[in-house]
């Protein structure tokens, strides 16, 4: 199994669990006093925001990976489903996972699963030539 078959949505899942186990408060800003913008407003970028940013980047890479066909792609789709199931089980059963940050990461994992299968089917149809008249 190659690294291309590894679903990257597992990275924010692992990071969330590391933060949860080490007691990091996700609402804590990364920069203590925030970042003062030109407008005078103060932007407080939190650990939770960082996890969401990482999740969005991983989702983008996963969607790009879904455009390739092959054995690694099929393994990636199956493992992506397992990552989503892990997110769902943890969300339902673990008290510390009942947060908006975790929920949004879980939704990214779900979108990865749906997009992966949908894009994979579309690419396979194009490659094989099914539905060429549509």
N, C-alpha and C positions, 0 to 999 in steps of 0.2 A: 504494500500500500504506500502510495507516495504522499507527500505533504499536501499536494493539490487536493486530495480527498478529505483533508481535515477541515471541518467547518469552522470558520474564523469567529462565528458568533459564540463559540465556547470561551473566547478570551475575556469578554466582559462578564460572562458568567463566573469564571474563575476569579477575576478581579473583585467582583462583588462579594464572593464568598470569603476571599482573603480579607477584604475590608471589614466584613461582618465578624469574622473570627478574631480580628485584631482590635475590634472596638472603634474603628474609625467612624466618626459621625459624618455622614454624607452631606449634611447641610453646612459643614465647616468650609469657609472660603479657603482657596489655595493660597491667595495673597491676603495677609491678615487684615489690612485696611481696605481692601478692594482696589480696583483700578479706576482712577479718576479719568473720565472721558472729557473731550473738548467741551461738551455741553455743560460740564460741571456735575453731571450725574456720576454716581459711583457704581461700577459694575462689580458684583461679587460673584466670581466664578468658583463654584463649589466642587467638592470631590464627586458629588452626584452628577453635576454637569459634565465633568471630565469623563465619567463612565458612559454617559449618554453620547458624548462626542465620539468616543472610541467605538461604541456600538453602531453608530451611524456609518462610520468609516468602514467597519467590518461588514456591515450590510451591503454597502456599495460594492466592495470587493467580491462578496458572495454573489451578487447579482451579475457582475461581470463574469465570474467563474461559471455561472449557469449557462452562459452562451456557448460554452464548449461542450462537445459530446464525447463520450467515451466511458470506459469502465470507471475511471477515477471520478467522473461526474456522477455516475449512478451511486457510487459509494458515498460521495459527498452529500447527495440528497438524502440517503438513508440515515447517515450520521447527523445531518441537520435536523431530521425528525426526532432523533434521540435527544439532541440538545434541547429542542423545544419541549419535549416531554419532561426532561429534567427541570427546565424552567418552571413548567406548569405544576409539577409535583412540589417543588420547593415553594412556589408562590402560595399554594393551597395549604401546605403543612408546616412551614417554618415561620414563626412569628416575625423574625427580623426581615423576612423577604416581603412582608406586606407593606410595600412602599410604592410610590409612584415611579421612582427610578427603576426598581426591579420590574414593575409591570410594563413599563415602556421598553425595557430591554427584552422582556418576554415577547412583546408584540413584534419587535424587530426579528426575533428568532422565528416567530410564526410567519412573518412576511418572507423571510428567507426560504422557509419550507414551501410556501405557496408559489412564490416567484420562481424558485428553482424547478419545481415540477412543471409549472406553466411554460416557462421559457424553454425548458428541456423538450417538452412536447412540440412546441412551435418550431424549434430548431430541427428536431428529428423529422417533422413533417416536411420542412423545406429540403433537408438533405435527401430524404427518400423520394420526395415528389408527390406525396399524397395531397390531394385537394389543390392540385395545380390550377384548376379552373376557377378557384374561388378568389 
